[in-house]
Every structure is written in structure tokens, then in C-alpha cells.
């Protein structure tokens, strides 16, 4: 066997050994996208924001320390609900790639169902959508993750939120 072939074989074996050690050692190649606390607004445009329920919501505030969310409706009224994070092992994978995906945090919302105007969401959840940038979260009913590993399973009712702008313009 020539020297070049030996080097290539040795390099391939070393890469395989490193990958196997990382996987067996509990190291994950996945990225983890969490639902960040703070103020959010409904993302305008797209199928999800065109749903009547999305037009009824003016904003969302997530308080992780207190374990609550507050939805502010267009008429100025508020809906408060409690939230509970799911264990990391239960975070669904999204944005699949060749060797990694993004694990999307899920927060369970109570009460169940969650009534927003004329819409009722059964088993409501907030899901941190992928990719990690730009930051988006989705309010929806629990169930299967949608096509291409995104948080919304269209045509199910989904409301997409982005962090509220701090730009005064």
C-alpha cells in the first residue's frame, strides 16, 4: 500500500473515531433554540398571519421567571396564561441538515383550550421556530411539526411572533 493511501485511510479512521466518540459521549451536533422571554409582535405577511385570530392579537409578553404569557388583543384586553417548558429530550427537531438539526423548545400553555376572540386552540403550545435567526416563535395547537421541520403545520391555526422592535422608527 502506498504512503498516500495509508494517510487517507488513517485520516478517515480518525474522523470516524472522533464522530463515534462524540456520539457515544453524549455530545450532540444539534443546535438548541430556546423561547426567549420578552415582548413579541405578530409577524405580518404569510399564511399564518392572515388567519383571523392573528389579526386579533396586538402583542405577546413572555415572562419565564413567573411562568406566564400575556396576550394583548387589538381591543386592549389581555389574556394571561401559564406556561410550562417541556423537557429538552422532547424538543422536536427542525431545519434538518446533513449532520445536524435545530431542536425547538416547546412551552405548554394553560388553560386548555385557549380562547382568543372567536378562535379556540386545543392543547396550546409556543414553539421556538427554526432556523435560530431570525428569532420567531409560533403559538399553535400541539401536534406534529409541519413540513420541512418548521414549527407550524399548515393549514392548522398558527400565529407567528417576532421580538418587538426596539427601533423607534
C-alpha positions in Angstrom: 0.0 0.0 0.0 1.4 3.4 -0.9 2.0 6.1 1.6 -0.7 8.4 0.3 -3.4 5.7 0.6 -2.2 4.9 4.1 -2.6 8.5 5.1 -6.1 8.8 3.6 -7.2 5.6 5.3 -5.8 6.7 8.6 -7.5 10.1 8.3 -10.8 8.5 7.5 -10.4 6.2 10.5 -9.6 9.1 12.8 -12.7 11.1 11.7 -14.9 8.1 12.2 -13.4 7.6 15.7 -13.9 11.2 16.7 -17.6 11.2 15.4 -18.3 7.9 17.2 -16.7 9.2 20.5 -18.8 12.4 20.3 -22.0 10.5 19.7 -21.3 7.9 22.4 -20.1 10.6 24.8 -23.5 12.3 24.7 -22.3 15.2 22.5 -24.9 16.3 20.0 -24.4 18.1 16.8 -27.8 19.6 17.1 -28.4 23.3 17.8 -30.9 24.2 20.6 -33.2 27.1 20.1 -35.0 28.4 23.2 -38.0 30.6 23.6 -36.6 33.8 24.9 -38.5 36.0 27.4 -39.7 39.4 26.3 -42.2 41.3 24.2 -43.2 40.0 20.8 -45.4 41.2 17.9 -47.3 39.2 15.3 -45.3 38.8 12.1 -47.3 40.3 9.2 -47.5 38.5 5.9 -47.6 34.9 5.1 -50.5 32.4 5.6 -50.2 32.2 9.4 -50.7 36.0 10.0 -53.6 36.1 7.5 -55.7 34.0 9.9 -58.4 36.0 11.6 -57.0 35.1 15.1 -53.7 36.7 14.2 -55.4 40.0 13.4 -57.0 39.9 16.9 -53.6 39.9 18.7 -51.6 43.1 19.2 -48.7 41.6 21.2 -47.4 38.9 23.4 -45.2 39.1 26.5 -43.3 36.0 27.8 -42.2 36.1 31.5 -40.1 32.9 32.0 -39.4 33.8 35.7 -43.1 34.0 36.6 -44.1 31.2 34.2 -46.7 33.3 32.4 -47.6 34.8 29.0 -49.8 37.7 28.4 -51.6 38.2 25.0 -52.7 41.8 24.4 -55.6 41.9 22.0 -56.4 44.6 19.4 -59.3 45.9 21.7 -56.8 46.4 24.5 -57.9 43.5 26.6 -55.4 40.9 27.9 -55.3 37.1 28.2 -53.0 35.7 30.8 -51.9 32.1 30.7 -49.4 29.9 32.5 -46.6 28.2 30.7 -44.5 25.1 31.4 -41.4 24.1 29.4 -41.1 20.6 28.1 -38.1 18.5 28.9 -35.2 19.1 26.4 -35.5 15.4 25.4 -39.0 16.2 24.0 -38.0 19.2 21.8 -38.8 18.4 18.2 -36.1 18.6 15.5 -36.5 21.1 12.8 -34.4 22.6 9.9 -32.8 19.3 9.1 -29.3 19.4 7.7 -26.8 16.8 6.6 -25.4 16.2 10.1 -27.5 18.3 12.4 -30.8 19.9 13.0 -32.2 22.6 15.3 -34.1 21.4 18.4 -37.0 23.7 19.0 -38.2 24.4 22.6 -41.8 23.8 23.4 -43.7 25.6 26.1 -47.1 24.2 27.1 -49.8 26.8 27.7 -52.7 26.6 30.2 -55.7 27.0 30.2 -56.7 24.4 27.7 -58.4 25.3 25.4 -57.0 28.8 25.0 -59.8 31.1 23.7 -58.6 34.1 21.6 -61.6 36.0 20.3 -63.6 33.6 18.2 -60.8 31.0 18.0 -60.1 28.3 20.4 -56.7 26.5 20.5 -56.8 23.0 22.0 -53.6 21.9 23.8 -52.0 25.3 23.1 -48.2 25.5 22.8 -45.5 28.0 22.0 -42.7 26.6 19.8 -39.4 28.2 19.0 -39.2 28.1 15.3 -36.1 27.4 13.3 -33.7 28.5 12.0 -32.2 30.2 15.0 -32.0 33.5 13.1 -34.3 35.4 12.7 -35.9 34.7 16.1 -39.5 33.5 15.6 -42.0 31.7 18.0 -45.2 30.1 17.0 -48.5 29.9 19.0 -50.4 26.8 17.9 -52.1 23.6 18.9 -50.0 20.7 19.9 -49.3 18.0 17.3 -47.0 17.1 14.5 -44.3 19.5 13.3 -45.0 20.9 9.8 -43.3 20.4 6.5 -39.5 20.9 6.3 -39.3 20.7 10.1 -40.9 24.1 10.7 -42.9 24.8 13.9 -46.2 25.4 12.0 -48.1 22.5 10.5 -50.2 24.4 7.8 -53.1 24.8 7.5 -53.5 24.4 11.2 -54.0 27.7 13.1 -50.6 29.2 13.8 -49.7 32.7 14.9 -46.0 33.6 14.2 -44.3 36.2 16.5 -41.0 38.0 16.3 -39.4 40.1 19.1 -40.9 43.5 19.4 -38.8 46.2 17.7 -36.8 48.5 19.9 -36.2 50.7 16.9 -38.4 53.9 17.4 -39.0 54.3 13.6 
